[in-house]
Amino acid sequence: MLNARGQTMRFPDRVRLPFAFDVPAMAADLMALQGADWVEHYVKQNYSGDWSVIPLRAPAGETHPIRMIYSDPSATEWVDTPWLDRSPCLRRVIEAFHCPVTTVRLMRLAPGSCIHEHNDHDLMAEMGVARIHVPITTNPGVAFVLNGTPVAMAPGEAWYLRLADPHAVRNDGTSDRVHLVLDVHVDAWLEKMLGG
């Protein structure tokens, strides 16, 4: 398989993982957090509109909201946040991944917002780090495009996406798009899930 830069890749740029999570229970956890302070995403040049985050797992010792939502590649220890303590279903979803889980966030893209095309250079399984998306809420007006091709993700599914490749997201719908986003280390269990 070749990526957008013509490099040979071991894994596809997208893989639907064999999970079907409980959407009503995840949505109930999300509703319980509605009073929480969503933090604006800190890379403002990558989006327009409202893209915000709640950290559920963060680098150990971080207390500032911006530092808690940052997926720091130099971190060596991660801890659950108080928001995860209020989210029993989301905790069970995270526990379903039998690989080292580092940073976990709820990421919300409001109606009329877009994430401009960009690359997250360190997010590919071939480099030992994978990002998994678990949609909780979405709508027909959401378009997630990876390498120029849409990725249709339904609530309750889980997707590995090679985000070192060009990707962009638009929410042209009338409701929030919220994903549970896990950064994980690739091990033998995940390699098998990815078809490796």
Secondary structure, DSSP 8 states (H G I E B T S, - for coil): -B-TTS-B-SS-SEEEES----HHHHHHHHHHTTTS--EE-S-GGGEES-EEEEEEEEETT--SHHHHHS--TT---EEE-HHHHT-HHHHHHHHT--S-EEEEEEEEE-TTEEEEEE--TT--GGGTEEEEEEEEE--TTEEEEETTEE----TT-EEEE-TTS-EEEEE-SSS-EEEEEEEEE--HHHHHHTT-
